[in-house]
């Protein structure tokens, strides 16, 4: 499911003789981000100004390979652009990133967006309405049609210094992280109710003494932290004791890790 391309520019390592902390591949992170997103920025090639990109706000659904599905009207300029030239890109950014937007995750999908053949419309309709129930009020209007982007390439950025191209075959086969829907709740709970435990985890598992610690992301393999130390702000990646597949397992592992940290001298 991974390739060398998904591991390029994976950000600063641990340095020294410390082992690299395992992380999801770029393909998995891209799939997770596209899954969590609901609206992207669609760029088409302008029919009025040939050669220039034309940007649009675009809600999207997803097929089984996480290729975007659009419900668009013939009245829309982006639809008219696609009818002339199907080449397009879709930029999806991390929801509720906060702070510096350039430090947030984003992914760009590049491909051809074309009208979905009639035999496949029923399935596309179901997939789209799963995400946008209110679209039922206009989904059957005569001037609206379903388009799908046939993804040809993927570029993922996970923040400063974390970036790389993802092979489409890897993207198609990857899955969204199992903690994707629960991650925001886990982070809020840890940062609100277990601040002292996070400081303890940072010292025990990352070897960094800190005055304050905050969890910034979490996935099936571990979590990232932002630490306030005597030497300034630092970041750290801590691996779970074992891979988790649901929020309950993540909670259990975190409890075990805190217990281990408290028992260490």
C-alpha positions in Angstrom: 0.0 0.0 0.0 3.0 2.3 0.4 5.7 3.3 -2.0 8.9 5.2 -1.9 7.1 8.3 -3.2 4.8 8.3 -0.2 7.7 8.5 2.2 9.6 11.4 0.6 10.0 14.6 2.5 8.4 13.1 5.6 9.5 16.0 7.8 12.3 16.1 10.3 13.3 12.8 11.8 14.1 12.0 15.4 17.9 12.4 14.8 20.8 10.6 16.3 20.4 6.9 17.0 16.7 7.1 17.9 14.4 4.9 15.7 11.9 6.6 13.4 8.5 6.7 14.9 6.0 5.0 12.6 3.5 7.1 10.8 0.7 6.6 8.2 1.9 6.8 4.6 1.2 9.9 2.6 -1.4 7.9 0.6 -3.2 7.1 3.9 -3.0 10.7 5.1 -4.3 12.0 1.7 -7.2 9.5 1.8 -8.0 10.5 5.4 -8.0 14.2 4.5 -10.2 13.8 1.5 -12.6 11.7 3.5 -12.8 14.3 6.3 -13.2 17.2 3.9 -16.6 18.2 2.5 -15.7 21.1 0.3 -12.7 21.8 -1.9 -11.4 24.4 -4.3 -11.9 23.2 -7.9 -9.7 24.7 -10.6 -10.7 24.4 -14.2 -9.3 25.8 -17.4 -11.1 29.0 -18.3 -13.0 28.9 -21.5 -13.2 32.7 -21.6 -9.5 33.3 -20.9 -7.7 30.3 -22.4 -4.8 28.9 -20.4 -5.8 30.5 -17.2 -7.1 28.6 -14.2 -10.6 29.3 -12.9 -11.3 28.6 -9.2 -14.6 27.6 -7.7 -15.9 26.4 -4.3 -16.9 22.8 -4.8 -18.7 20.4 -2.5 -17.9 16.8 -3.4 -18.8 13.2 -2.7 -16.5 10.2 -3.0 -16.6 6.9 -4.8 -15.0 3.7 -3.5 -11.5 4.8 -4.6 -12.0 8.3 -3.1 -12.3 9.9 -6.5 -14.4 13.1 -6.2 -18.0 13.2 -7.4 -19.5 16.6 -8.2 -23.1 17.7 -8.7 -23.0 20.7 -11.0 -25.2 22.8 -13.1 -24.7 23.7 -16.8 -25.2 27.3 -15.7 -22.0 27.2 -13.6 -18.9 28.6 -15.2 -16.8 25.6 -14.0 -19.2 23.2 -15.7 -18.9 25.1 -19.0 -15.1 25.0 -18.6 -15.1 21.2 -18.0 -17.3 20.7 -21.1 -14.6 22.4 -23.1 -11.6 20.8 -21.3 -12.0 18.2 -18.6 -8.6 18.8 -17.0 -9.0 20.0 -13.4 -7.6 19.9 -9.9 -9.3 19.8 -6.5 -7.6 21.3 -3.4 -8.8 20.0 0.0 -7.5 21.5 3.2 -7.6 20.3 6.8 -10.9 21.1 8.4 -10.7 23.5 11.4 -7.0 23.8 11.2 -6.6 27.0 13.2 -3.3 28.7 13.8 -1.1 29.1 10.7 -2.9 27.7 7.6 0.5 26.9 6.0 1.2 24.5 8.8 -2.1 22.6 8.2 -2.5 19.5 6.0 -3.8 19.8 2.4 -4.0 17.6 -0.7 -4.3 18.4 -4.3 -6.0 15.9 -6.7 -5.3 16.3 -10.4 -7.3 14.6 -13.1 -10.1 14.7 -15.7 -13.6 15.6 -14.5 -16.2 14.3 -16.9 -19.9 13.6 -16.8 -20.8 10.2 -15.3 -22.4 7.7 -17.7 -26.1 7.2 -17.2 -25.8 3.6 -15.9 -23.6 4.8 -13.1 -25.7 7.9 -12.1 -27.8 6.0 -9.6 -24.8 4.9 -7.5 -23.2 8.4 -7.7 -26.5 9.9 -6.6 -26.6 7.7 -3.4 -22.9 8.4 -2.6 -23.4 12.2 -3.0 -26.6 12.4 -1.0 -24.9 10.5 1.8 -22.8 13.6 2.3 -25.2 16.3 1.2 -28.7 15.3 2.2 -30.0 18.8 1.3 -29.0 18.3 -2.3 -32.1 16.1 -2.7 -34.0 19.4 -3.4 -32.1 20.1 -6.6 -30.4 16.8 -7.5 -33.1 15.9 -10.1 -33.2 19.3 -11.8 -32.7 19.0 -15.5 -29.7 21.3 -15.6 -27.7 19.4 -13.0 -25.5 16.5 -13.8 -23.0 14.3 -11.9 -19.3 14.5 -12.8 -16.5 12.4 -11.5 -12.8 13.2 -11.4 -10.6 10.4 -12.7 -7.6 11.1 -10.5 -4.3 11.0 -12.3 -1.9 12.3 -9.6 -2.0 13.3 -6.0 0.2 15.8 -4.1 0.1 15.8 -0.3 1.4 18.5 2.2 1.3 17.6 5.8 2.7 20.9 7.1 6.1 22.5 7.0 8.6 20.3 5.4 6.2 17.4 5.0 5.2 17.0 1.4 5.4 14.6 -1.6 3.7 13.1 -4.6 1.6 10.1 -4.1 1.1 7.4 -6.7 -2.5 7.0 -7.8 -2.3 3.2 -7.3 -1.3 3.8 -3.6 -4.0 6.4 -3.1 -6.7 4.2 -4.6 -5.8 1.2 -2.4 -5.3 3.2 0.8 -8.0 3.6 3.5 -8.9 6.6 5.7 -7.5 6.3 9.2 -9.9 4.4 11.5 -9.7 7.2 14.1 -10.6 9.9 11.5 -14.1 10.6 12.7 -13.1 10.5 16.4 -9.8 12.3 16.3 -11.1 15.7 17.1 -12.9 14.4 20.2 -9.9 12.5 21.4 -7.6 15.5 21.0 -10.1 17.8 22.8 -10.5 15.3 25.6 -6.8 14.8 26.2 -6.0 18.5 26.0 -8.8 19.5 28.3 -8.9 16.7 30.9 -5.4 15.2 30.8 -2.8 18.0 30.4 -0.6 16.5 33.1 -0.7 13.1 31.5 0.5 14.6 28.2 3.5 16.2 29.9 4.2 12.8 31.5 4.0 11.0 28.1 6.2 13.5 26.4 8.9 13.0 29.0 8.7 9.3 29.2 8.2 8.3 25.5 9.7 11.2 23.6 12.5 12.1 26.1 11.4 15.8 26.2 10.8 17.6 29.5 8.1 20.2 29.1 6.1 22.7 31.1 3.0 22.3 28.8 2.0 19.7 26.3 -0.9 19.5 23.8 -1.9 16.8 21.4 -2.2 18.1 17.9 -3.1 15.0 15.9 -3.8 11.3 16.4 -4.0 8.3 14.1 -3.9 4.5 14.3 -0.2 4.4 14.9 0.3 7.2 17.4 0.0 11.0 17.9 1.8 14.3 17.5 2.3 16.8 20.3 3.3 20.5 20.7 5.5 21.0 23.7 6.5 24.2 25.6 10.0 23.6 26.9 12.7 25.8 28.5 14.3 25.9 25.0 11.1 27.1 23.3 8.3 25.3 21.5 9.0 21.8 20.1 7.1 19.1 18.3 7.2 15.3 19.0 5.7 12.2 17.5 4.9 9.3 20.0 4.0 5.8 18.8 1.2 3.8 20.4 2.3 0.6 22.1 0.4 -1.2 19.3 -1.7 -0.2 16.3 -5.3 0.6 17.1 -8.4 0.2 15.0 -11.1 2.2 16.9 -11.4 4.9 19.5 -11.9 2.4 22.3 -8.6 0.7 21.6 -6.9 4.1 21.4 -8.3 5.1 24.9 -7.1 1.7 26.3 -3.6 2.1 24.9 -3.3 5.7 26.1 -4.3 4.6 29.6 -1.6 1.9 29.5 1.0 4.3 28.3 0.2 6.8 31.2 0.5 3.9 33.7 3.8 2.9 32.3 5.1 6.5 32.4 4.1 6.8 36.0 6.0 3.6 36.9 9.2 4.7 35.3 11.9 6.3 37.6 
